[in-house]
Amino acid sequence: MSEPSPPTVRESADALGIRLARIGAAAVTLRGLSADLRATSSREALLTLLEGLERDIALASRQLLVTRQAARDQLEQ
């Protein structure tokens, strides 16, 4: 069985853009939640949001590497 072909630069850039948009939306939510950290529900929501944000940042970092490699591969063709 052959391996799937690597993503195109466009596909990689689109995936990165989506991930970065999620990070931006999380930042807006984070600002709203941080306004009232006295409420227990706000603290729990904040921790959940931070975990998701950490995951999205890690995935965006990996996607950036994929995008860069796809661009390099395309230039070499």
C-alpha positions in Angstrom: 0.0 0.0 0.0 1.5 3.4 -1.0 1.6 6.4 1.4 -0.8 9.3 0.7 0.8 12.2 -1.2 1.8 15.1 0.9 -0.6 18.0 1.1 -0.2 20.9 -1.4 0.9 24.3 -0.2 -2.7 25.5 -0.6 -4.1 22.7 1.5 -1.5 23.2 4.2 -2.0 27.0 4.3 -5.8 26.5 4.5 -5.4 24.1 7.4 -3.1 26.5 9.1 -5.5 29.4 8.6 -8.4 27.5 10.1 -6.3 26.5 13.1 -5.1 30.1 13.6 -8.7 31.3 13.4 -9.6 28.9 16.2 -6.8 30.4 18.3 -8.0 33.9 17.6 -11.6 33.0 18.7 -10.2 31.3 21.8 -8.3 34.6 22.6 -11.6 36.5 22.4 -13.3 34.0 24.7 -10.3 34.1 27.1 -10.6 37.8 27.5 -14.3 37.5 28.3 -13.8 34.7 30.9 -10.9 36.4 32.6 -13.2 39.4 33.5 -14.8 37.3 36.2 -12.5 34.6 37.6 -14.2 34.6 41.0 -17.0 32.3 39.8 -16.1 28.6 40.0 -17.8 28.0 36.6 -15.6 30.7 35.0 -12.5 29.1 36.4 -13.4 25.7 35.1 -14.3 27.2 31.7 -11.0 29.0 31.7 -9.0 25.9 32.3 -10.9 24.0 29.6 -10.3 26.9 27.2 -6.6 27.0 28.0 -6.3 23.3 27.4 -7.9 23.6 24.0 -5.8 26.7 23.2 -2.6 24.8 24.1 -3.7 22.0 21.8 -4.5 24.3 18.9 -1.2 26.2 19.3 0.7 22.9 19.1 -1.3 21.7 16.1 -0.8 25.1 14.4 2.9 24.8 15.0 3.0 21.4 13.4 0.9 22.6 10.5 3.2 25.5 9.9 6.1 23.0 9.5 4.0 21.0 7.0 3.2 24.2 5.1 6.8 25.2 5.0 7.9 21.7 3.8 5.2 21.7 1.1 6.4 25.0 -0.2 9.9 23.8 -0.3 8.9 20.6 -2.1 6.9 22.6 -4.6 9.8 24.9 -5.3 12.1 21.9 -5.9 9.8 20.5 -8.6 
